[in-house]
């Protein structure tokens, strides 16, 4: 009996470690890779862990305790260009300011930052990885960089407080589950550059009132607007989106809704 209990305890411990490993792998979406070319060493100061490369610095972790975090543009005389995978994972920071030197935000960089309320991503950023802001449940608004070309898979998954977001004009793809469970989002307008919308992109966005979809969009995944019961899709008659909505029984309109911004524009023009 004692032997059985011992074996059972060992199995439970092993399962526990396995679960932790699974969560980490889910957060970054893959096993950790070897350091990329140009890597020299890993260091840390009072606020950040970081990797030193020949020509730049990558922030790998936030080890400070401030709620308002300012990422510097240089460390050790080298330019800070990258927020690495899970660098701010589970951080309690409420605001994070990035310098104009940042070009890359890697996968899950801000994953599970449950107290982060808003974010302004500088236009220097051209790449945002998968799950970069997933489970940032207090995130209410975010400004995306103008040169971004893709909203990757799961980018804003379960950002339940996200109320508004403007998609940049160069974005061509909305990834799968990129906005799923954004239950406070009331409207979304995709620019004419968008061609592809992935599976479950807006799954369970149950406050979404309307989504404006461009005529150029012609590749639609499964269940894009599943459980968006209040939604009206704004599209053009005969477009690929029009046919997709008919096939999936989504409510449609060919008239753009009158919202606050259009009211303000009309008032200013008088």
KEPA-923727 format. One record per residue (C-alpha): x, y, z. Coordinates in steps of 0.05 Angstrom, whole numbers, padded with zeros to 5 digits, always signed. Layout:
XYZ;...
//
This chain:
+00000+00000+00000;+00056+00048+00019;+00091+00032-00046;+00027+00047-00085;+00019+00114-00050;+00092+00132-00065;+00083+00115-00138;+00020+00157-00140;+00055+00216-00109;+00112+00212-00160;+00061+00210-00217;+00025+00272-00189;+00090+00311-00184;+00109+00291-00255;+00041+00314-00280;+00050+00380-00244;+00116+00394-00278;+00087+00372-00344;+00029+00421-00336;+00077+00479-00322;+00116+00462-00383;+00053+00459-00425;+00031+00527-00402;+00098+00557-00419;+00099+00524-00487;+00027+00549-00500;+00047+00620-00481;+00106+00622-00529;+00073+00576-00580;+00135+00533-00590;+00195+00503-00555;+00250+00552-00538;+00301+00559-00593;+00375+00569-00589;+00398+00641-00587;+00398+00674-00655;+00459+00696-00694;+00498+00754-00663;+00481+00736-00591;+00537+00752-00542;+00511+00745-00471;+00452+00752-00424;+00453+00806-00370;+00408+00844-00323;+00403+00911-00288;+00355+00935-00234;+00295+00933-00280;+00306+00886-00339;+00337+00821-00360;+00365+00829-00431;+00405+00794-00485;+00464+00830-00514;+00476+00823-00589;+00530+00852-00633;+00486+00909-00656;+00427+00912-00609;+00393+00894-00544;+00332+00849-00534;+00292+00857-00469;+00279+00787-00443;+00245+00800-00375;+00220+00855-00330;+00246+00845-00259;+00227+00912-00229;+00166+00928-00187;+00142+00995-00216;+00072+00996-00244;+00091+01049-00296;+00147+01019-00338;+00190+01058-00387;+00233+01016-00432;+00297+01054-00449;+00322+01065-00520;+00393+01043-00503;+00425+00997-00453;+00501+00990-00446;+00508+01037-00504;+00469+00993-00552;+00401+01005-00583;+00341+00968-00553;+00303+00940-00613;+00266+00878-00588;+00216+00857-00535;+00230+00783-00532;+00183+00724-00521;+00147+00726-00453;+00189+00785-00432;+00131+00816-00392;+00093+00751-00380;+00047+00758-00320;+00074+00827-00304;+00033+00872-00257;+00052+00935-00296;-00006+00981-00310;+00028+01021-00365;+00088+01005-00409;+00121+01057-00453;+00163+01033-00511;+00217+01074-00545;+00217+01091-00619;+00276+01044-00628;+00234+00981-00619;+00222+00944-00685;+00199+00875-00661;+00151+00850-00607;+00159+00775-00605;+00107+00721-00589;+00072+00727-00521;+00115+00787-00502;+00059+00816-00459;+00020+00752-00449;-00023+00752-00386;-00008+00824-00365;-00072+00827-00326;-00066+00899-00301;-00042+00932-00366;-00097+00982-00385;-00071+01017-00448;-00013+01014-00496;+00015+01059-00550;+00060+01019-00596;+00110+01063-00634;+00108+01065-00709;+00179+01037-00711;+00149+00968-00696;+00137+00927-00758;+00128+00857-00728;+00083+00833-00672;+00084+00759-00654;+00028+00711-00638;-00007+00719-00570;+00031+00783-00558;-00025+00813-00516;-00068+00751-00503;-00103+00750-00436;-00088+00823-00421;-00157+00826-00388;-00153+00899-00366;-00129+00926-00433;-00181+00978-00455;-00147+01010-00515;-00085+01001-00557;-00053+01039-00614;-00022+00995-00667;+00037+01018-00710;+00022+01043-00780;+00070+00996-00816;+00041+00932-00786;+00020+00883-00841;-00012+00827-00800;-00051+00815-00736;-00023+00746-00719;-00061+00688-00688;-00087+00699-00617;-00057+00769-00613;-00114+00797-00570;-00147+00733-00549;-00186+00742-00485;-00174+00817-00479;-00242+00823-00446;-00237+00898-00431;-00215+00920-00501;-00266+00972-00523;-00236+01000-00587;-00179+00988-00636;-00159+01017-00703;-00130+00969-00753;-00072+01001-00792;-00081+01011-00867;-00026+00962-00887;-00054+00901-00851;-00071+00846-00900;-00087+00789-00852;-00128+00781-00788;-00103+00717-00756;-00144+00661-00725;-00175+00677-00657;-00138+00744-00659;-00196+00779-00625;-00235+00720-00596;-00268+00733-00528;-00259+00809-00535;-00326+00815-00501;-00324+00892-00492;-00309+00907-00565;-00369+00941-00597;-00344+00956-00667;-00289+00937-00715;-00271+00967-00782;-00221+00931-00826;-00183+00972-00878;-00186+00958-00952;-00118+00924-00948;-00146+00864-00910;-00152+00802-00953;-00154+00745-00903;-00193+00734-00839;-00176+00671-00800;-00217+00620-00763;-00256+00646-00702;-00224+00714-00709;-00280+00748-00670;-00308+00687-00633;-00351+00705-00573;-00346+00780-00583;-00415+00785-00554;-00418+00861-00549;-00397+00871-00622;-00451+00913-00656;-00421+00919-00725;-00361+00899-00766;-00343+00936-00830;-00310+00887-00878;-00276+00912-00943;-00293+00884-01011;-00221+00862-01020;-00228+00810-00965;-00238+00744-01001;-00209+00690-00955;-00252+00674-00895;-00240+00621-00842;-00291+00582-00802;-00337+00614-00751;-00307+00684-00755;-00366+00716-00719;-00391+00656-00680;-00433+00676-00619;-00433+00750-00638;-00508+00753-00629;-00514+00829-00633;-00472+00837-00695;-00489+00867-00762;-00436+00857-00816;-00428+00918-00861;-00409+00895-00931;-00426+00905-01004;-00477+00865-01043;-00444+00811-01084;-00377+00814-01047;-00342+00752-01020;-00362+00774-00950;-00434+00780-00973;-00433+00708-00997;-00398+00686-00933;-00451+00719-00890;-00507+00686-00929;-00474+00618-00921;-00464+00628-00846;-00530+00665-00833;-00497+00728-00806;-00539+00791-00804;-00517+00841-00858;-00527+00913-00879;-00502+00952-00940;-00507+01018-00902;-00450+01044-00859;-00476+01059-00788;-00477+01130-00763;-00430+01133-00704;-00401+01187-00660;-00341+01201-00705;-00384+01214-00766;-00430+01259-00724;-00369+01299-00701;-00344+01305-00773;-00411+01330-00797;-00414+01381-00740;-00345+01407-00757;-00362+01415-00830;-00421+01461-00815;
//
